[in-house]
């Protein structure tokens, strides 16, 4: 019967069970290897993080999808190579095919505020003190998220001193309205931009009291046709005043990034900003330390002009993470003044790499939060019957 089955290409039941067992053993070994492979951005393995989908063994040909919960387009090739190299070492594996992609989901906010229509996650970038590079960080963070494959918007919430139009090279442009109610943001470098700077004369001072400022911010946020965004980065003005409170209490902020320098005075104000977000229930995604050190362009000498270790100490004091340190580099200032920030001016440069690493860390922090499923809930309609 065994010979008969082989001659006519028919497996006996016993033989089929044996082949299935071999397949299962090979898949088990593949899963064990995947459980030992660590994602450099999350610090967690791919298997327990549920990044591995559609794992298939076809006679030793292994195929799988690796789906990341954060944008990391620049890392796709490295992740694929990491998995292929590891799985290829397994006896019985003949080939490995890995498809890497990212899927960004909406995440719940602490206070249960309904999500902004079309916007999955809102990231506030704040500092307690002006002049620490918060706006530069905001624009490069937005551009870095877009460069990693996300759909991104950038809202300049600094009503008194809007700077994003200049930094993004769109200061001469004006947004349009198709119905005299909602306005279309200005797209540049793959990012949707909105700022009060588009709507006023650049030399006109905003002599407004608090209520007018908060109303302007609310309108800029709600009356802009953002479309479908994975992230909306909001560049806040310095301080802990009306705009910050309005944003944290009425806007569904997923989390905040605090920008500071190592200088003691800047850290004092940055701590106040961090504590404000803690009090209103907005999670802190991390701290960015700007002007961390100066590298001489002539000799390469490194000098901590504004001190050192301040951002790390602040992170340790408040149980958060120092997610990036930027040098005091002339190119950062020159690029933003020219309307072409570092991430797009020198996309393969060292500064752009730092901003992209910060963006991935921020996105990983967001991805680790609980998801928002409100859009999945069925709408209940009561009708007279």
C-alpha positions in Angstrom: 0.0 0.0 0.0 2.9 2.3 0.9 4.6 1.6 -2.5 1.3 1.9 -4.3 0.7 5.3 -2.7 4.1 6.6 -3.7 3.7 5.4 -7.3 0.4 7.1 -7.8 1.4 10.3 -5.8 -0.9 9.5 -2.9 0.2 9.9 0.7 -1.0 7.6 3.4 -2.7 9.2 6.4 0.3 8.3 8.6 2.8 9.9 6.1 0.7 13.1 5.9 0.7 13.4 9.7 4.4 13.0 9.7 4.9 15.7 7.1 2.6 18.1 9.1 4.7 17.4 12.2 7.9 18.4 10.4 6.2 21.6 9.2 5.0 22.4 12.7 8.5 21.7 14.2 10.1 24.0 11.7 7.5 26.8 12.3 8.0 26.4 16.0 11.8 26.9 15.5 11.1 29.9 13.3 8.9 31.4 16.0 11.6 30.8 18.7 14.1 32.7 16.6 11.7 35.6 16.0 11.0 35.7 19.8 14.7 36.3 20.3 15.1 39.0 17.7 14.8 42.5 19.2 13.5 45.5 17.3 16.2 48.2 17.9 13.5 51.0 18.1 11.2 49.4 20.6 13.6 47.2 22.5 11.1 44.3 22.3 11.0 41.1 20.3 8.9 40.9 17.1 6.8 37.9 18.2 5.4 39.0 21.5 5.0 42.5 20.1 2.6 40.9 17.6 4.5 42.4 14.6 4.7 39.1 12.8 1.7 38.3 10.5 1.0 35.6 7.9 3.8 33.4 8.9 3.9 30.5 6.4 6.2 27.5 5.8 5.9 26.0 2.3 8.3 23.1 2.2 11.1 25.1 3.8 10.3 28.4 2.1 9.4 30.8 4.9 7.4 33.9 4.3 6.0 36.5 6.7 4.8 40.0 7.0 6.5 42.3 9.6 4.0 45.1 10.4 5.4 47.9 12.6 3.2 50.1 14.6 5.3 53.2 13.9 6.7 54.8 10.7 10.2 53.5 10.0 10.6 53.5 6.2 14.3 54.2 6.4 14.7 51.0 8.5 12.6 48.6 6.4 15.7 47.2 4.6 17.6 46.7 7.8 14.6 44.9 9.5 14.2 42.6 6.5 18.0 41.8 6.5 17.9 41.2 10.2 15.1 38.6 10.0 16.4 36.9 6.8 19.9 36.5 8.3 18.5 35.0 11.5 16.0 32.6 9.9 18.4 31.4 7.2 20.5 29.8 9.9 17.8 27.4 10.8 18.3 23.9 9.4 15.5 23.0 7.0 14.9 26.6 5.9 15.5 26.9 2.2 14.5 30.6 1.6 13.1 33.5 3.6 10.8 36.2 2.2 9.9 39.2 4.5 7.6 42.0 3.6 8.0 45.0 6.0 5.4 47.7 6.4 4.0 50.2 9.0 0.4 50.6 10.1 -0.4 53.7 12.2 -3.5 53.5 14.4 -5.3 56.1 16.5 -4.5 56.0 20.2 -6.7 57.0 23.1 -6.1 60.2 25.1 -6.2 60.3 28.8 -9.2 62.5 29.3 -11.5 60.8 26.9 -11.8 63.7 24.6 -13.1 62.7 21.1 -10.4 62.4 18.5 -9.9 65.2 16.0 -11.7 64.2 12.8 -9.3 62.6 10.4 -6.3 62.9 12.8 -5.1 59.8 14.5 -2.6 61.2 16.9 -1.7 64.7 18.1 1.8 65.4 19.4 2.4 68.7 21.2 5.9 70.1 21.2 6.5 72.5 24.2 9.1 74.3 26.2 8.8 76.5 29.3 11.3 78.9 27.8 11.8 80.6 24.4 15.0 80.4 22.4 15.7 76.7 23.1 14.9 75.5 19.5 11.4 74.2 20.1 10.1 75.4 16.7 13.1 74.0 14.9 12.5 70.7 16.7 8.8 70.7 15.8 9.4 71.3 12.1 12.1 68.7 11.8 10.1 66.2 13.9 7.1 66.6 11.5 9.4 66.3 8.4 11.1 63.2 9.9 7.8 61.5 10.6 6.8 62.2 7.0 10.2 60.9 5.7 9.6 57.7 7.6 6.3 57.2 5.7 3.6 58.8 7.8 0.9 61.3 6.8 1.8 64.4 8.8 0.4 67.9 9.6 2.1 70.8 11.3 0.1 73.4 13.3 1.9 76.6 14.4 0.2 77.5 17.6 2.5 80.4 18.4 -0.1 83.1 17.7 2.2 86.0 18.8 5.3 84.8 17.0 4.6 82.4 14.2 7.8 81.1 12.6 6.8 77.9 10.8 5.9 79.6 7.5 9.5 80.9 7.2 11.0 77.6 8.4 9.0 75.6 5.9 9.7 78.0 3.0 6.0 78.9 2.5 5.9 82.4 4.0 4.8 83.9 0.7 1.9 81.5 0.3 -1.7 81.9 1.5 -4.2 79.1 2.2 -7.4 78.9 0.2 -11.0 78.3 1.3 -13.4 76.5 -1.0 -16.5 77.4 1.0 -15.5 80.5 3.0 -15.7 78.4 6.1 -12.9 75.7 6.0 -9.4 76.4 4.8 -7.0 74.1 3.0 -3.5 73.8 4.6 -0.4 74.5 2.6 1.5 71.4 1.6 5.3 71.5 1.5 7.8 68.6 1.7 4.9 66.2 2.2 3.6 68.0 5.3 0.3 69.9 5.7 1.0 73.3 7.2 -1.2 75.8 9.0 -0.2 78.9 10.9 -1.7 82.3 11.8 1.3 83.6 9.9 -0.4 82.7 6.7 -3.4 85.0 7.5 -1.7 88.2 8.8 0.9 90.7 7.7 4.3 89.5 8.8 5.0 92.9 10.4 1.6 93.1 12.1 1.8 92.6 15.9 -0.9 90.4 17.5 -2.2 92.6 20.2 -4.7 90.1 21.5 -5.8 89.1 24.9 -6.0 85.5 26.1 -9.5 84.6 25.0 -8.9 85.9 21.5 -5.7 83.9 21.2 -7.3 80.6 22.4 -10.2 81.2 20.0 -7.8 81.7 17.1 -6.0 78.5 18.0 -9.3 76.5 18.2 -10.3 77.8 14.8 -7.0 77.0 13.2 -7.2 73.5 14.5 -10.9 72.8 13.8 -11.5 74.8 10.6 -8.5 73.4 8.7 -9.1 70.6 6.2 -6.3 68.4 7.4 -7.5 65.3 5.5 -6.4 61.9 6.9 -3.3 62.3 9.1 -1.3 59.8 11.1 0.2 62.6 13.2 -0.5 66.3 13.8 2.5 68.0 15.3 1.6 71.2 17.2 4.3 73.8 17.8 3.3 75.5 21.1 4.5 78.9 22.2 6.8 79.0 25.2 5.3 79.1 28.7 2.4 77.6 30.5 -0.4 80.1 29.7 -3.8 80.2 28.0 -2.8 78.4 24.8 -1.1 75.5 26.6 -4.1 75.0 28.9 -6.6 75.2 26.1 -4.7 72.7 24.1 -4.3 70.3 27.0 -7.8 70.5 28.3 -9.9 70.7 25.1 -7.8 69.1 22.4 -7.2 65.3 22.2 -3.4 65.4 22.7 -1.9 62.0 22.5 1.3 63.1 24.2 3.8 65.9 24.6 7.5 66.3 23.8 9.5 68.7 26.0 12.4 70.7 24.4 15.2 72.2 26.5 18.9 73.0 26.6 21.3 71.7 29.2 21.4 75.2 30.8 20.0 75.4 34.3 17.7 78.3 33.6 16.2 76.5 30.6 15.7 73.4 32.6 13.9 75.3 35.4 11.2 76.4 32.8 11.1 73.1 31.0 10.3 71.4 34.3 7.3 73.7 34.7 6.1 72.8 31.3 6.4 69.1 32.0 4.6 69.5 35.3 1.7 71.3 33.6 1.1 68.5 31.2 1.3 66.0 34.0 -1.4 67.9 36.0 -3.8 67.9 33.0 -3.2 64.2 32.2 -1.2 64.6 29.0 1.5 61.9 28.8 5.1 63.0 28.3 6.6 61.2 25.3 10.1 62.3 26.0 12.6 65.1 26.3 14.8 66.6 23.5 18.0 68.3 24.5 18.9 71.0 22.1 22.4 72.7 21.8 23.7 69.7 23.8 27.3 70.4 22.7 29.2 72.6 20.2 31.4 70.9 17.6 34.0 73.3 16.2 33.7 73.3 12.4 37.5 73.9 12.1 39.1 71.5 14.5 36.2 69.2 15.6 36.7 70.1 19.3 33.6 69.3 21.3 32.6 71.8 24.1 29.4 71.8 26.2 28.8 75.6 26.0 25.4 75.4 27.8 26.4 72.8 30.4 25.9 69.0 30.2 23.8 66.3 31.7 20.8 68.5 32.3 18.3 66.7 30.0 19.4 63.3 31.4 18.9 64.4 35.0 15.5 65.9 34.2 14.5 62.7 32.5 15.6 60.6 35.5 13.8 63.0 38.0 10.4 62.6 36.2 10.6 59.0 35.0 10.6 59.9 31.3 13.2 59.4 28.5 15.8 61.6 26.9 14.9 60.7 23.3 17.5 62.8 21.6 20.4 65.3 21.8 21.1 67.8 19.1 24.4 69.6 18.8 24.8 73.4 18.4 25.3 73.2 14.7 25.4 76.1 12.3 23.7 74.1 9.5 20.5 73.7 11.6 20.1 77.4 11.8 21.1 78.1 8.2 18.7 75.4 6.8 15.7 76.6 8.8 16.3 80.3 7.9 16.5 79.2 4.2 13.1 77.5 4.5 14.6 74.0 4.0 15.1 72.3 7.4 17.8 69.8 8.0 15.7 66.7 7.4 15.0 67.8 3.8 18.1 69.9 3.2 20.5 67.0 4.1 18.3 63.9 4.3 21.3 61.6 4.6 23.3 63.8 7.0 24.0 63.2 10.6 21.6 65.9 11.9 18.7 64.4 9.8 19.5 60.9 11.2 19.2 62.3 14.8 15.8 63.8 14.0 14.6 60.6 12.4 15.7 58.6 15.4 13.8 61.1 17.6 10.7 60.8 15.4 10.8 57.0 15.6 11.1 57.1 19.4 8.2 59.5 19.6 6.1 57.3 17.3 7.1 54.1 19.3 5.9 55.8 22.5 2.6 56.7 20.9 2.2 53.1 19.5 2.7 51.7 23.0 -0.4 53.5 24.2 -3.8 51.9 24.2 -5.7 52.2 20.9 -8.8 54.2 20.4 -11.7 52.1 19.0 -14.4 54.8 19.0 -14.5 54.8 15.2 -15.3 51.1 15.3 -18.3 51.4 17.5 -21.6 51.1 15.7 -23.9 54.2 15.7 -27.1 53.5 17.5 -30.1 55.2 15.8 -33.5 55.2 17.5 -36.4 55.4 15.2 -40.2 55.5 15.7 -41.6 52.1 14.6 
